[in-house]
Amino acid sequence: MLAVLPEELRPQAARRLAANEPVLRRLLAGLYGGQADFEGWLGGLMASLGALYAARPAELRALDERRAAQPDWFLSQRMLGYCAYVQNFGGDLNGVAARIPYLQEMGVSYLHLLPFLRARAGENDGGFAVSSFDDVEPSLGTNADLVSLTGQLRAAGISLCSDFILNHVADDHAWAIAAKTGDAAARAMFLVYPDREMPDRYERTLGQVFPQVAPGNFVQVDAMGGWVWSTFYPYQWDLNYANPAVFAEMAATMLRLANRGIEVFRLDSTAFLWKREGTNSMNQPEAHQILQALRAIVDIVAPGVLLKAEAIVPTKELPAYLGSADARECHIAYHSSLMAASWLALSEQGTSALREVIRNTPELPPAATWLSYVRCHDDIGWNVLRAEAGADGGDANARLARASRFFAGAEGSYAVGAAFQSTDPNAAHGSNGSAASLAGLEAANTEQERELAMRRLLLLHGLALSFGALPVLYMGDELAMENDYSYLHRPQHAMDSRWLQRPVLDRARWKSRDYAGGGGGRMYQSLLRLLQVRRQHDALAANAPRTLLADAPDGMLALARGERFVTLMNFSGQPQTYALQGQWTDCLDGGILDGAVTLEPYAMHWLERGATA
Ligand code: GLC
């Protein structure tokens, strides 16, 4: 690797290699050491990394150095994420650049743009079926627009996060096209079986992501002479990470994107990277080794870059994605259990499962954090909560299925949403719908109902913002945007109710966001206040200590952040009382509280010790 670098970069590269190469070599030898000419392959990989190191723009290399010197830079309470589809937020990449002032108004420092690379024509799972990782989707802009956008964002103090869909490619990606014409090397990038024997054996223990519209995990492809592994939609072909060529190609692909200025990669569907017969082929040890190897590569070539794991898995499987002090993996991981449990708490008006999730959330290694969120582009998956929902000895499935029905509007609910991929009324299917509609705003008829819905929406945001994580807002939620039903008229989307929560930014709400009178403005102004208070309190940093206060009533969640900060959140429709020790100031409204405090339905307090106002 050093040989391909220019003289002036060698001392720095030599230092990073000394720190990370032994780990990388060990991981790759574990995964691929049994392959013929492993050493030759590894040499080729390192040379390709060297070329990408040399090609890294000077500005990004400077960023790498600054961040390597302060590896916990992203744990500050001043970090705030925002997530949007390019087409819905700005129309195209240049339109997103035009919205930078809006992001700055909220204090956003991290922008996750959902897939914007060239996607399969026709159905493409919202861009999650990628045809080319090296080209921007033409309808969204050009590669030059991307470089320009990353530069403008960086100048505004905002890191661009891009999905890196490393588990699968579209069936019209160059590798798939070559494989279909009989190219053996391209075919080896995928998992292909001549008949049903192996697929049937695997299926015995595999789950299903889209059981209704994409049943099974294999698709029969005549041009491939057999069955191709496709965990998600049939046009998303899983990559074969047992083939070292896949690893080398994908590592280089990620670094090429990093060299265009992408600072954070959302590693999509990481749980599925390695398959093993007799298991559900999720969270396998090799999947973690692959991620750790990618981390070592980033630490060598682009240490300013962050890796974020998207693994929607049970709470106990989550921490592994953040590695440990001596086995670094991703920097950030979605806390999908916390998110789902906060909605479950609303539906039950009780916090027992939410508390269980928090108790099951361990301390993290240094320079790693959870990602907290209220909603995202996907469904709220209930199954990640099986352990917590059954912790009281009850029927976890029945409990989660009730939540699923609640958010589909049944059970006397205020929510307007849809069960995802639901055929079985007793199963705990995921829930779709915008945060505002699920919180009751769409169904609200009276001012009082609107007020309660708004409180619920703020409450969930309050938890995400105060938990101690990197919080990410989902576009539209800041303006309390409701469900979007237009997908029902688009044939390529009509069968996938996740489009309910993927609206185009409502310009009218956006324009009137300063007027607290309207629905959008009311949410926006209240949220801005939370964001502002959060920035001021380092007790709310991702790595500041967090303690669950066990003496709160079941309808309420009480979290201490260090010695001087407490959040009280009422998840129920009844007033809840909590006995404070000493005097506290409500950071949101300046009120002074002392002794017993009663929270109105769905109300929240962010309290700082003492009378500081
Ligand atoms: C992730 C995405 C989801 C997509 C899937 C397949 O879970 O968040 O939207 O359908 O991966 O790429």
Residues whose N, C-alpha, C, O or C-beta is under 5 A from the ligand:
A	BS01	GLC	D125 F128 F232 D268 S269 D378
